[in-house]
Amino acid sequence: YHSMEERANLMNMMKLSIKILIQSALSLGRTLDSDFPPLQQFFVVLEHCLKHGLKVKKTFIGQNKSFFGPLELVEKLCPEASDIATSVKNLPELKTAVGRGRAWLYLALMQKKLADYLKVLLDHKHLLSEFYEPDALMMEEEGAVIVGLLVGLNVIDANLCLKGEDLDSQVGVIDFSLYLKETQDSDGKQDGGITAVLDQKHYVEELNRHLSCTVADLQNKIDCLEKTNSKLQEEVCAWSVKSTDRIGSLQEEQQQLKQQNELIRERSEKSVESRQGLDEMYSDVWKQLKEEKKIRLELEKELELQIGMKTEMEIAMKLLEKDTHEKQDTLVALRQQLEEVKAINLQMFHKSQNAECSLQQKTEAISSFEGKTNEMMSSMKQMEE
């Protein structure tokens, strides 16, 4: 009974924290950051919900009790969550599992996938049983209700910076004054408990169907046990003392099933009563989701245009690279030709130098011949005289 009361209190606080967060975010009209008080309170309450009923694992340095263990299962069950897991592992400032779990919740909220990822965990409760006690919030119907509430957070935008945040040593304290103030503003008086009316219609209907099926199954079990009990009572005289113990155990099991049946009926009645007040809130959230889908389609069209432009730029770059390679080949050929021309010019230069030397020698020979000729002419004149 104590655990059931804890689950109910946590669920009510989660309802109210989500309601306050959505109302304050819509009135603020901008992207939320990590310093926004209603957002901080939401993460504190969500962390308490995920910690409820965690099994304690004893290690050499003490007891380990972290909600990051169940969150690590999401990567295996949902491949698109691998980006979050990689980002969390690549943050060197995170030293503890609690800090990594808080970073994981921040990233999931920014992706608007928090409700979807937790829904995947609830669909695999046989895996969650390794981390939670049977009466934990995540193992009971309150967990499904909270996941339904988290769908409403898709109407808000959050930009949470993980660098510089001391997520390892943060101590999350629930500010009850915030919830009491909200309760007084909405009802005009404090009714002694924290009440909230924020849920999603389709999750409530699904829960009601589930509870109805469970009630029918339990009723069938009770009928079968009653028949078995009557048969056993008829055979008491034949089976003597041995059959008495068996009948007592069956009667105890029957009583437990009756109590469970009554508890499930009470929950089903509470869920049906809450549906009437949820329709209006559901329609508002649905309108916000439609607007967000429209904006998302526009962004996707713009992204397609950007991708097309990027493809054209890549093709142009490939053509430029091809042209550059061709020009480089031409440049190499021209350089080779230039080297050949230089070699020919050098050869011609050597030949020209040799020709000049030969010409100079011949000029000197001619000069000497002319001198000799003049001498001979003067000698001839002398002889003629």
VOTORVEX-655855 format. One record per residue: residue in one letter; x, y, z of N, C-alpha, C in turn. Coordinates in pm, whole numbers, plus 50000, padded with zeros to 5 digits. Example, Ala and Ser with C-alpha at 12.3 -4.5 7.8 and 13.67 -1.06 7.14 Angstrom:
VOTORVEX-655855
A513194943150780512304955050780513204967050780/S512854977550708513674989450714512905000350787/
This chain:
VOTORVEX-655855
Y500834987850000500005000050000500865012650000/H501995012250073502885023850076503465026649938/S503865015949866504415017849732503365023349637/M502125018749650501055023849565500825038749590/E500905042749717500715056949750501865065249693/E503085059949697504235067049638504055068849489/R503605058249422503405059249277502345069649243/A501255069849320500195079649294500695093849315/N501475096049421502015109449446502965113849335/L503865104649292504785108149184504055111049054/M503025103149025502265105448903501565118948907/N500985122649022500325135649034501315147049019/M502485145649081503495156049066503965157348921/M504095145848851504505146248711503445153148626/K502165150048653501095156648578501175171848594/L501345176148716501335190548743502595197248688/S503745190448699504975196448647504925197948496/I504345188048426504215189048279503235200048242/K502135200948318501165211548291501785225348307/I502515227448418503155240348442504195243148333/L504965232948293506005234748192505405238748058/I504345231848016503735234947886503115248947888/Q502365252247993501725265348000502755276648003/S503805275048084504815285648094505615286747965/A505895275247898506645275647773505845282547663/L504535279247654503705285547551503535300447577/S503415304447703503295318747734504605326047710/L505735318947729507035325147706507315327147558/G506915317547477507005319147332508405318747276/R509315311247336510675309947282511245296347322/T512425293447265513095280947296513605281047440/L513355270047512513725269347654515185265347669/D515815270447777517165266347809517175259347945/S518365254547984518455246348105518225254348233/D518235267848227518025276048347516555278948373/F515645273848288514225276648303513695268548422/P513185275048529512805267748652511785256648630/P510685258748556509745247548536510385235548469/L511355238148377512035227048311512935219548409/Q513615227048497514435220448599513595211648690/Q512415216848732511535209048819511025196548748/F510755197748617510285186148541511325174948543/F512615178548520513655168348520513845162348658/V513685170348763513815165048899512735154648927/V511475158048891510375148648914510535136048829/L510945137948702511135126348615512235117248668/E513285123248722514355115048780513845107048899/H513005113148984512425105849097511545094349048/C510805096748939509955086048884510795074348834/L511905077448764512755066848710513525059548821/K513755066248934514465059849045513555051249132/H512235053149120511325046049210511395030849186/G511665023649291511685009049283512905003149218/L514005010949204515225005449145515834995049239/K516324984349179517014974349259518404979349295/V518834976749416520144981049464521174970249431/K522254974449359523334965249326524544968449414/K525014958349488526154960349576527454958349499/T528364967949513529684967149450530754968149558/F532024967849514533134968449610533184981849682/I532744992649615532835005949675531525010349738/G530535001749741529265005349804528085000449722/Q526975007449737525745003749668525535012949548/N525165006949435524945014349311523455014549280/K522915026349266521485027749238521305039149139/S521375035949009521295046148905520215042448804/F519495052648754518455050248654519025049948513/F520345051548496520925051448362520975037248304/G520955027148391520975013348343519805010048251/P518545012848293517425010148202517475018548076/L517965030948085518005039647967518975034347862/E520025027147906520975021547810520325010647724/L519215004847771518534994647691517905000447565/V517605013547566516885019647454517705018347326/E519035019747335519885018847216519745005247148/K519604994547228519454981147170518064979047112/L517034984747179515654982747134515254992447025/C515905004047018515525014546923516805019946858/P517145015646736518425019546675518605034546658/E517495042146638517665056446617518125063846743/A518135057046856518635063146980520145061846994/S520815056146893522265054346904523005067646906/D522425077946839523085091146838523175096746979/I522095095147057522105100247196523145092747278/A523175079547265524145071647342525575075547307/T525845077747177527195081847135527555095547192/S526595104847188526865118247239527155117947388/V526415109747462526635108747607528015102847637/K528405092647558529715086447582530855095847548/N530635105247455531695114347412531805126847498/L531065127647607531165139147698532165135747809/P533385141247803534415137247901534135142248041/E533305153048054533085158548188532145150048273/L531475140248213530565131548288531355119948348/K531325118848480532085108548548531215097748612/T529925100548634529045091148705527905086848614/A527265075748652526115070748576524925080348589/V524785086848704523675096348722523825108148626/G525065113348612525295124348518525005120348376/R525405108148337525115103548201523615101648179/G522915097048283521455095548271520775108948252/R521225119248327520625132548311520915138248172/A522135136348123522465141047987521605133847884/W521365120847905520525113147812519105119047808/L518545122447923517195128247928517165141847858/Y518195150047878518275163047810518215161247658/L519055152247606519135150247461517825144547406/A517215135247478515965129247432514855139847426/L514815149047524513815159647522514035168947404/M515315172347376515585181147262515195174447130/Q515335161347120514935154047000513425151846990/K512715155147100511265152647107510945137847090/K511815129347147511645114847140511565108547279/L511455116847383511485111647519510335101847543/A509125105547503507965096747523508105083847443/D508605084947318508745073047234509755063247293/Y510895068247343511925059447396511445052447523/L510775059847612510275053547735509145043647704/K508355046447601507305036947559507925023747514/V509085024447445509775012347404510195004147526/L510675011047632511055003847754509854996947818/L508705003947822507524998047884507004986047805/D507274985847675506854974347594507734962147617/H508834963747688509754952547717509974951747869/K508894949547942508994949248088509784937148139/H509904926848056510704915448099512184919248110/L512604929448032513974934548045514094944248163/L513034952248184513054961748295513064954748430/S512554942548434512504935548563513884932848621/E514934933648537516294932048588516734944248670/F516084955848646516494968148714515484972748820/Y514194969048806513164974348894512514963248975/E512014967249091511204958149173509824956649108/P509094946049141507784944049076506784955349102/D506904962249216505954972949246506504986749211/A507534987549127508095000449087507135007648993/L507295020748985506405028948903506485024848756/M507695022148706507855018548565507275004748533/M507014996548636506464983248613504944983048628/E504344993948677502904994548700502235003648598/E500895005148610500125013148514500505027948518/E500985032748632501365046848640502465050348540/G503335040648511504385043148412503805046048275/A502775038248234502135040848104501445054448101/V500835058248214500185071448220501205082548204/I502345081248272503385091548263503935092548120/V504125081248053504575081547913503545088847827/G502265086647854501235094147781501325108947807/L501635112847930501785127047962502955133147887/L504045125647871505245130947808505025134247660/V504015128347598503735131547457503435146347441/G502785152347542502435166547534503645175647526/L504835170947567506035179347564506565181447423/N505995174547325506445176547187506065190247131/V505215197647203504805210947154505815221647192/I506795218447276507755228547320509105225547257/D509915235947244511265234847190512255238047300/A513305229847311514325231747415515705230847353/N516575239847396517975239747352518835239547477/L519255227647519519945225747646521425223347620/C522265231847673523715230747656524275221547766/L524905210647725525435201047822526845204847869/K527585212447786528935216247825528855226847934/G529665224748039529675234248150528665230948258/E527755221348233526765217548333527345206648424/D527235208648555527725198748650526615188648679/L526425179448584525325169948596525635158848695/D526905156548727527255145648817526865148648962/S527135160949006526935164249147525685172349173/Q524845174249071523605181749093522705174149190/V522075181749277521105175949372519725181349337/G518865172649285517525176949244516565177049361/V516055189049394515105190449503513765194949446/I512695188149483511365191649434510865203949509/D510465214349434509955226749493508435225449508/F507985220949627506565218749647505775231849644/S506425242949674505695255749673505165258949535/L505925254849432505475257349294504195249649264/Y504115237049311502935228949283501735233549367/L501985237249493500905241949578500315254949525/K501175263849475500695276349417499835273849295/E500275264349210499495261249090498145255249127/T498135246849233496875240749276495915251249328/Q496425261149407495575271749460495055280749350/D495875283749249495435292449141494335286049057/S494405272749040493425266148954492125262849027/D492205259449157491015255249230490505265549330/G491295275549365490885285749462491175281549604/K491595269249628491905264849764492795252649753/Q493475249649861494335237849867493545226249924/D493455215449849492595204349890493395193549963/G494615196450006495385187050085496225177550003/G496165178349869496965169749784497275176649655/I498225171349583498615177049454497835169849345/T496955177149273496135171349167496545177049033/A496375169048932496725173648797495795166948697/V495525173948589494625168548487495245170048350/L496475165548339497125165948209497465151748167/D496795146748066497025133148017496605132847872/Q496795121847806496435120647665495305110547652/K494335113847565493105106147555493355091847510/H494215090147409494395076747354495115067547453/Y496025073047538496685064847637495705060347746/V494775069147782493785065447883492875054347831/E492455055647703491605045347645492335031947638/E493625032747598494405020447593494545014147732/L494755022547832494865017547970493545011248016/N492415017747979491115012148018490884998547955/R491254997447826491084984447759491954973747827/H493174977947861494074968447928493524964148064/L492994973748138492434970548269491194961848258/S490384964548158489174956448139489544941948110/C490544940148021490984926447991491544919648116/T492314927348194492884921648316491794917648414/V490764926148426489644922948516488944910148471/A488734908948339488054896848289488894884348316/D490214885648292491084874148318491074870248466/L491154880348552491144877448695489814871448739/Q488724876148680487424870748716487314856048676/N487874852848555487874838948512488714830348606/K489874836148647490704828648741489974826348874/I489254836548919488524835249045487434824449033/D486714824548919485674814348899486274800348899/C487434799148829488064785948826488534781748966/L489084791349040489544788149175488384784649267/E487254791649246486094788449330485584774349301/K485574770749171485164757149137486124746949197/T487444749949182488444740849238488304739849389/N488014751249451487864751549596486684742949641/S485574744149567484394736249605484664721249590/K485394717749483485714703649465486624698649577/L487594707349612488494703249719487774701849852/Q486804710749875486054709750000485234696850004/E484714692549889483944679949885484854667949912/E486154669449877487074658149893487884658950024/V487484668450113488234670050239488214657150321/C487064651150329486954639050411487854627950358/A487984627150224488794616350167490274619050182/W490654631950167492084635050169492604638550307/S491744640350403492134642250542493004654750560/V494054653550645494844665150686495684670750570/K496184662450479497034666950370496304676750279/S495024674150252494274682850162493924696150228/T493924696550363493574708950433494584719950403/D495864716750403496894726650371496754732050228/R496434723050136496254727249996495094736749982/I493984733750051492794742450044493114756050103/G493884756450216494234769350277495064778050183/S496034771750113496864779550020496044784749904/L495114776649855494274781149744493354792449788/Q492844791549912491984802349961492764815449976/E494014814450021494854826550033495124832649895/E495424824049797495664829049661494404835549605/Q493254829549635491984835149590491744848949650/Q492074850449778491904863449844492814874049782/Q494044870249752494964879549688494454883849551/L493934874349475493394877649343492194886849355/K491354884649456490214893549476490674907749509/Q491704908949592492234922149624492804929049501/Q493534921349420494074927149297492954931449202/N491924923249197490794926549110490124939449156/E489954941049286489314953049340490184965349314/L491494963749330492414974949307492384979349160/I492374969749070492334972948927491014979648890/R489914975248952488624981648925488624996248971/E489214998649087489285012549135490105021249040/R491225016048993492045023748899491295026448769/S490555016348723489795018048600488735028748616/E488065029148731487035039248754487655053348759/K488835054448823489505067548827489895072148687/S490345062848606490765066548469489575071248387/V488415064448403487205068448329486745082248373/E486825085148503486395098248551487285109448498/S488575106448478489485117048433489355120148284/R488695111348208488595113448063487825126048027/Q486785129148103485955140448067486735153548073/G487625154848171488385167248181489595167748091/L489915156648022491105156247939490855160147794/D489575159847751489285162347610489765176147564/E489455186247647489845199847609491355201247600/M492075196147699493535196847695494095189047578/Y493475177647547493925169647433493785177147301/S492665184247283492455191847159493485203047145/D493825209747256494835220447249496195214747209/V496555203747273497845197647239497865192847095/W496735187747048496655182846909496835194246809/K496255205946838496455217546751497935221446745/Q498565221346862499995224846865500805214846784/L500445202146791501155191946714500975194146564/K499765198046522499525200646380500395212146331/E500455223046410501285234346372502755230246363/E503175222046457504575217746455504855208946332/K503895200346293504075192046174504195200746049/K503365211446042503425220445927504795226945917/I505295231946031506615238146032507695228045994/R507515215846042508505205546011508515202445861/L507345201845795507295199445651508005210545575/E507795223045617508485234045551509985232945565/L510435229145685511875227545706512435216045622/E511625205345607512085194145524512215198245378/K511255206645327511365211545189512625219945171/E512865228745268514065237045260515325228445264/L515285217845347516425208745354516665201645221/E515565197645151515705191345021516345200844920/L515935213644924516555223444834518045224844863/Q518375225444991519785226645028520575214344982/I519955202444995520635190244950520845190544799/G519815195544723519955196644577521085206144539/M521135217544609522215227144581523585221144615/K523625213444723524885207144761525315196944655/T524345189544600524665179744495525225186744371/E524565197844329525065205444214526475210644238/M526715215444360528055220444393529085209244386/E528695197344431529635186144425529955182444280/I528925182644192529165179644050530085190043990/A529825203044020530685213643967532115212144016/M532275208344143533615206344197534325194844126/K533595184044095534205172944023534655177243884/L533795185343814534195190243681535435199043691/L535455207943792536625216543809537875208343839/E537715197843919538865189343947539355182243821/K538405177843738538795171343613539525181043522/D538975193443507539625203643425541005206943479/T541115207643611542415210743672543445199843642/H542985187243651543895176143619544365176843474/E543435179943381543815181043240544825192243219/K544575203843285545515214943270546865211643332/Q546845204243441548115200243500548895191043405/D548175181843336548855173143238549445181443125/T548655191443075549155200342968550375208043015/L550325212743140551455220343194552705211743202/V552535199143240553685190143246554285188143108/A553395186443003553885184742866554635197242819/L554055209042851554725221642810556065223242879/R556125218943005557415219743075558455210843009/Q558005198942967558935189942898559435196142768/Q558485202142691558885208842566559855220242593/L559585228042704560455239142738561865234142770/E561955222842842563265217342871563985213242743/E563225207442649563855203542522564355215642445/V563525226542444563925238842373565165244842439/K565175244642574566365249742643567615241842605/A567445228642597568595220442560569085223742419/I568115225642324568485229242185569165242842183/N568625252542259569235265942263570655265342318/L570835257342423572165256042480573135250042379/Q572625240042304573465233842200573825243842091/M572815251742051573065261941949574025272542001/F573925275842129574815285742188576255280942184/H576445268042216577805262442210578335262842066/K577475259141970577895259341829578255273641786/S577445283441833577725297541798579065301941855/Q579365297841978580655301442038581815295241959/N581625282741918582675276241838582875283441705/A581745287641642581845294741514582545308141531/E582235315141643582895327941667584385326141687/C584775315841760586205313141778586895310341643/S586235302141560586805299041428586915311541342/L585855320141349585865332541270586985341741316/Q587175342441450588235351041501589605346041455/Q589785332741454591055327341407591295330641260/K590195329041180590325332141037590605346841014/T589945355541098590195370141085591655373241117/E592185367041218593585369141252594495364341140/A594125352941081594945347840969594925357440849/I593715362840821593585372440711594435384740738/S594375389440863595165401340899596655398740877/S597075386640920598485383440900598835382640753/F597875376740673598095375940527598165389740467/E597265398640512597295412340457598615419140490/G599125417140611600435423140648601535418140559/K601525404640538602535398840451602415403940309/T601135405440266600915410540129601465424740115/N601205433040212601715446940207603235447040206/E603815438440286605275437640285605795433640147/M605085423540087605505419039955605335429939852/M604205437639865603985448639769605105459139781/S605415462439908606495472339926607845467039873/S608055454039891609285448039838609315448339687/M608165445939625608065446139480608315459839426/K607735469839499607995483839453609475487039459/Q610075483039567611495485539581612285478539468/M611865466239437612565459039331612345465639197/E611065470339173610805477339047611645490239036/E611785497439146612595509539143614025505939115/
